[in-house]
Amino acid sequence: MAPENPTAEPLAELTIQTGFDIRNPGETLETILRGARLADPILEGPDGRKYATLPKEFTLRELEDDARLDPFPRQRVTVDDRASLSAYANRYSDSRSIIIADYDALTISARLDWHHHNQDSDQALRTGPNEHSATLKLRPSEEFMRWDAFVQKGFHDQETFARFLEENSCDVHLPDPATLIEISRDFEATVGQTYKSSTRLDNGDRKIFFESDSRATHDVIVPQKITLRIPFYNGEQPSDIEARFRWRAASGAVQFRLEWHRVEYHRRAHFTEIAYTASEETGLPVFIGREG
């Protein structure tokens, strides 16, 4: 005997395969609309605000995984002095941590989650995330920037040169500030006078002779060099830095300038000293260089 509804069995099979009950058009249409909303759930309203259209029964549930490790810290900290760098590194460092000192960038960085070293029997040479660090960004001190700008400008007339020396005499270690102020005032006294001659003294200083309109002769002793006692970097201890006096005469006028003496050598040495001091304070190995 033939079934009452010969299409019932094929329709049931199609419902199982597709998930749609095509025998109920209303349910099928609702399922299609829901699928369309899930494919592109974000709608933008007329006021520019955005909305997400999701079914009410949808909930967010965490999938537990007993084998999953805790997330590692992701933090990049920039500090302003060595003491802060050492304190931060001592708080968060472990056997992986190292210090990388990059002179070109003037940075000393404690990489706290670096790679495991080759003596670690459990995780030898395992790559670290390198996501947690504290970096000291060294900045030139205000004193060094002021003197360096004056040096880089080259030759100056007597009045400008004398005024700068007098205003910044407190930064000078040798000769003493009082002597330097006296020299600067001697420079000012000869402004407008005509250069006549010069003589090198036994100690390497130079005596320069000037003549006024009244034929009166004045002399100024120019030291061979001066020694500054200023910090290279902000927040660091002062260093002794030498600058050589240079002068030239043309058309009866004299100009003066200062030239650094091996200043880059001393800057690099002081940078290395800061890096190794941080290493001593933290017990971390230091590497002079940069990441490739």
Buried (B, 14 or more C-beta within 10 A) or exposed (E): EEEEEEEEEEEEEBBEEEEBBEEEEEEBEEBEEEEEBEEEEEEEEEEEEEEEEEEEEEEEEEEEEEEEEEEEEEEEBEBEBBEBBBBBBBEBBEEBBBBBBBBEEBBBBBBBBBBBBEEEEEEEEEEBEBBBBBBBBBEBBEBBEBBBEBBEEEBBEBBBBBBBBBEBBEBBBBBEBEBBBBBBEBBBBBEEBBBBEBEEEEEEBBEBBBBEEEEEEBBBBBBEBBBBBBBBBBBBEBBEBBBEBEBEBEEEBBBBBBEBEEBEEBBEEBBBEBBBBBBEBBEBEBBBEEEE
